[in-house]
Amino acid sequence: MQTIQQEIDERTNLTSSNKLELLLFRLGEDANLDRNELFGINVFKIREIIPMPTITAVAGSHAHMMGVVDLRGQIIPVIDLPAVTGCTPKTGLNILLITEYARSTQAFAVESVEDIVRLDWRQVLSAEGNASGGMVTSLARLDGENSNCLAQVLDVETILRKVMLPNEAEIDSASVASHVEIKPGTVILAADDSLIARTMIEQGLEAMGLPFIMCKTGKEAWDQLQAISTKAEAEGKTVHDKIALVLTDLEMPEMDGFTLTRNIKQDQRFNAIPVVIHSSLTGSTNEAHVKKVGADAYVAKFVAEDLANALRQVLHNA
């Protein structure tokens, strides 16, 4: 029988093989389709799963905020996930998913938890442009590449900002202190699968005065990097004359940020390009894996000043 530590080690080592574990759960019937679909969230975001406790309503909170729960002395906000996604649970809200995300702890109420599945990121495809309404980042094929059994991977970043930070001000130059200087003619190559995260990153890079190319997946960024290298070579230049730094999320369809970083650092054409990982997967374990794959820095989402400082430091040292 595996020890708890062995299970933890096995899960964290998934980052070396472009794999993830997905917690599958149900929210109830979709208002439009009358079907009870499967949804998923990365296991690394889950702190614990508990039966529905007593919720204390908070006056004046967002319509999709159920209130707060006192969990061993910690007050945690509770979000009605079926209401956010337009689903109606048939048996009620029975389970709380306690999540740690981008320096914060929050709970999502769901109808039921189904399973934990281990997938290759190549089984996870971008959902953008597929009528997901911004709530879903990707679709996971649960039984292989040719499967019709799909789970919707929710865009937690969008949900949290919609429910908990609806009136957040846009990022401007005042929030990043000063412009960040890079070699003329070069750009930042950035990758993130969340629409809201890309919007915030774009605002941050623009406030820093940094030109950029934005990608939706790690694979798209890797393909872009190779195409840019080929074009630079045809012009008698190197990729370093085109790309100043790569900024990447960790959780992305097709190719995750760990694999993208490893690919860059193991390729002689690219290994001198600084890589900064920008992720909501916080914690010492993930930071250790960031160092292991060769990233130059890790910054937790999303504080514009922290991102600016990380980019400024890495570019200064490059």
C-alpha positions in Angstrom: 0.0 0.0 0.0 1.3 3.5 -0.9 2.1 5.9 1.9 0.7 9.4 1.8 4.1 10.7 0.9 4.5 8.3 -2.0 1.1 9.4 -3.3 2.2 13.1 -3.0 5.5 12.4 -4.8 3.8 10.5 -7.6 1.3 13.3 -8.2 4.0 16.1 -8.1 6.2 14.0 -10.5 3.4 14.3 -13.1 4.8 17.7 -14.0 7.8 15.9 -15.6 5.6 14.1 -18.1 3.0 16.6 -19.3 0.3 15.0 -17.3 -2.3 16.2 -14.8 -4.9 14.8 -12.4 -8.4 16.1 -12.8 -11.1 16.0 -10.1 -14.4 15.4 -11.8 -17.7 16.7 -10.4 -21.3 17.5 -11.3 -23.2 20.7 -10.9 -26.7 19.6 -12.1 -28.7 20.0 -15.3 -27.7 22.6 -17.8 -30.5 25.1 -18.3 -30.2 24.9 -22.1 -29.4 21.2 -22.7 -31.2 19.4 -19.8 -28.1 17.3 -19.3 -26.0 16.7 -16.2 -22.5 17.3 -17.6 -19.1 16.5 -16.0 -16.8 19.3 -14.9 -13.2 19.2 -13.8 -10.6 21.1 -11.8 -6.9 20.4 -11.4 -6.3 18.3 -8.3 -3.4 20.6 -7.4 -5.9 23.4 -6.7 -7.9 21.2 -4.2 -7.0 21.5 -0.6 -9.8 19.3 0.7 -13.3 18.0 -0.1 -16.0 18.1 2.7 -19.7 17.5 3.1 -21.8 20.7 2.9 -21.4 22.5 6.3 -23.5 25.3 7.7 -23.1 28.4 5.6 -23.4 32.0 7.0 -24.9 34.4 4.5 -23.1 37.8 4.2 -25.2 40.9 3.6 -24.5 42.7 0.4 -22.5 40.0 -1.2 -22.6 39.0 -4.9 -25.7 37.0 -6.0 -23.5 33.9 -6.5 -21.8 34.1 -3.2 -23.6 31.8 -0.7 -21.7 33.3 2.2 -18.8 32.1 4.3 -17.9 29.0 6.3 -15.8 28.7 9.4 -13.4 25.8 8.7 -11.2 25.2 11.7 -10.9 28.9 12.5 -10.5 30.0 8.9 -13.3 32.1 7.4 -13.7 30.9 3.7 -16.0 32.5 1.1 -18.4 30.0 -0.6 -19.3 30.3 -4.2 -22.5 28.7 -5.7 -20.8 27.1 -8.7 -24.0 25.7 -10.3 -25.5 29.2 -10.2 -22.4 30.7 -11.8 -22.5 28.2 -14.7 -26.3 28.1 -15.2 -26.9 24.6 -13.8 -29.6 23.4 -11.5 -28.6 20.6 -9.0 -31.3 17.9 -8.7 -30.2 16.7 -5.3 -29.0 20.0 -3.8 -25.5 21.4 -3.1 -24.0 18.5 -1.2 -20.2 19.0 -1.4 -17.7 21.8 -0.8 -14.4 21.9 -2.8 -11.9 23.9 -0.7 -9.4 25.4 -3.2 -6.2 27.3 -2.9 -5.8 29.6 -5.8 -3.6 32.6 -6.6 -2.7 33.3 -2.9 -6.3 32.9 -1.7 -8.6 30.2 -0.3 -12.2 29.8 -1.3 -14.8 27.1 -1.5 -17.0 26.0 -4.4 -20.4 24.3 -3.7 -21.1 21.4 -6.1 -23.8 18.7 -6.4 -21.5 15.6 -6.4 -17.9 14.5 -6.8 -17.4 11.7 -9.3 -13.7 10.6 -9.6 -10.1 11.6 -10.0 -8.6 10.8 -13.4 -5.0 11.0 -14.7 -4.7 12.5 -18.2 -2.0 13.6 -20.6 -2.3 17.4 -21.4 -2.6 16.4 -25.1 -6.0 15.0 -24.2 -7.1 18.5 -23.0 -8.1 20.8 -25.9 -8.8 24.5 -25.8 -12.5 25.4 -25.5 -12.1 29.0 -26.6 -14.3 29.9 -29.5 -16.6 26.9 -28.7 -19.5 28.8 -27.1 -18.0 28.3 -23.6 -19.0 31.9 -22.6 -15.6 32.4 -21.0 -16.4 30.0 -18.1 -14.5 27.0 -19.6 -10.8 27.0 -20.6 -10.7 23.5 -22.1 -12.4 20.2 -22.8 -10.8 17.0 -21.5 -11.2 13.7 -23.4 -11.5 11.2 -20.6 -10.9 8.0 -22.5 -8.2 8.9 -24.9 -7.7 11.1 -27.9 -10.7 9.7 -29.9 -13.2 9.8 -27.0 -16.5 11.4 -27.1 -16.7 11.5 -23.3 -15.7 15.1 -22.3 -15.3 17.0 -19.1 -15.4 20.8 -19.1 -12.4 22.3 -17.3 -13.6 25.5 -15.6 -11.8 28.8 -15.9 -11.5 29.5 -12.1 -9.7 32.8 -12.8 -12.7 34.2 -14.6 -15.2 32.8 -12.1 -13.4 34.3 -9.1 -13.0 37.7 -10.7 -16.6 37.7 -11.8 -17.9 36.8 -8.3 -15.4 38.2 -5.9 -13.7 41.1 -7.7 -16.3 42.5 -10.1 -15.2 46.1 -9.9 -11.4 45.7 -10.0 -9.7 48.7 -11.7 -7.7 48.1 -14.8 -3.9 47.9 -14.6 -2.0 51.0 -15.5 1.6 52.4 -15.4 1.2 53.5 -11.8 0.7 49.9 -10.6 3.9 48.7 -12.2 6.2 51.6 -11.0 8.1 52.2 -14.2 8.6 50.9 -17.7 10.7 47.8 -18.1 13.5 48.0 -20.7 14.3 45.2 -23.2 16.6 44.9 -26.2 15.2 46.9 -29.2 13.4 44.7 -31.7 12.6 42.0 -29.2 9.2 41.0 -27.6 7.8 39.0 -24.7 6.3 35.7 -25.7 3.5 35.0 -23.3 1.1 32.0 -22.9 -2.0 31.6 -20.8 -5.2 29.6 -21.5 -7.5 31.9 -19.4 -9.2 34.7 -21.3 -9.3 36.9 -18.2 -5.7 36.1 -17.3 -4.5 37.0 -20.8 -6.4 40.3 -20.6 -4.7 41.2 -17.3 -1.3 40.1 -18.6 -1.8 42.2 -21.7 -2.7 45.2 -19.6 0.3 44.6 -17.4 2.8 44.3 -20.3 1.3 47.4 -21.9 1.7 49.3 -18.7 5.3 48.2 -18.5 5.9 49.4 -22.1 6.7 45.8 -23.2 5.7 44.6 -26.7 4.4 41.0 -26.7 3.0 38.1 -28.6 0.2 36.3 -26.7 -0.5 32.6 -27.0 -3.4 30.5 -25.6 -1.5 27.2 -25.0 2.0 26.0 -24.3 2.1 24.2 -27.6 1.1 27.4 -29.5 4.0 29.2 -27.7 6.4 26.4 -28.6 5.3 26.5 -32.2 5.7 30.3 -32.3 9.1 30.1 -30.8 10.3 27.7 -33.5 8.8 29.7 -36.3 10.4 32.9 -34.9 13.7 31.1 -34.7 13.4 30.0 -38.4 12.5 33.5 -39.5 15.4 35.0 -37.6 17.9 32.6 -39.1 16.6 33.5 -42.6 17.3 37.1 -41.7 20.8 36.4 -40.6 19.8 36.8 -36.9 19.2 34.6 -33.9 16.1 34.0 -31.9 17.6 36.2 -29.2 17.2 39.2 -31.5 13.5 38.5 -31.5 12.5 37.2 -28.1 13.6 38.8 -24.8 11.7 36.5 -22.4 9.0 33.8 -22.2 6.2 34.3 -19.7 4.1 31.2 -19.2 1.2 29.8 -17.2 1.5 26.2 -15.9 -2.0 24.8 -16.6 -2.6 24.8 -20.3 -4.2 22.5 -22.9 -2.0 20.3 -25.1 1.3 21.4 -23.5 1.6 22.6 -19.9 4.1 25.3 -18.7 6.4 22.8 -17.2 6.9 21.0 -20.5 7.2 24.3 -22.4 9.9 25.4 -20.0 11.7 22.1 -20.2 11.6 22.2 -24.0 13.1 25.7 -24.1 15.9 24.9 -21.6 16.9 21.7 -23.3 17.1 23.2 -26.8 20.4 24.9 -27.6 18.7 27.5 -29.7 16.5 28.7 -26.9 18.1 27.8 -23.5 19.5 31.3 -22.9 16.1 32.9 -23.2 14.8 33.7 -19.7 11.5 31.9 -18.7 9.2 33.3 -16.0 6.4 31.1 -14.8 3.2 33.0 -13.8 0.7 30.7 -12.2 -2.2 30.4 -9.7 -0.7 27.0 -8.6 1.2 28.4 -5.6 3.1 26.6 -2.9 6.6 25.3 -2.2 6.1 22.0 -4.2 5.2 23.8 -7.4 8.0 26.3 -6.9 10.5 23.4 -6.4 9.3 21.9 -9.7 9.7 25.3 -11.4 13.3 25.4 -10.4 13.8 21.7 -11.5 12.6 22.4 -15.1 15.0 25.4 -15.3 12.7 28.4 -15.1 14.4 31.7 -14.2 11.7 32.9 -11.9 8.2 32.1 -10.5 5.6 34.7 -9.7 2.1 33.9 -8.3 -1.0 35.4 -10.0 -2.0 38.1 -10.1 -0.4 41.3 -8.7 0.8 43.6 -11.5 3.6 45.0 -9.3 4.9 41.6 -8.5 4.9 40.5 -12.1 6.6 43.8 -13.2 9.3 43.3 -10.5 9.9 39.7 -11.5 10.3 40.6 -15.2 12.5 43.5 -14.4 14.8 41.4 -12.2 15.1 38.5 -14.7 15.7 40.8 -17.7 18.3 42.7 -15.7 20.1 39.4 -15.0 19.8 38.1 -18.5 
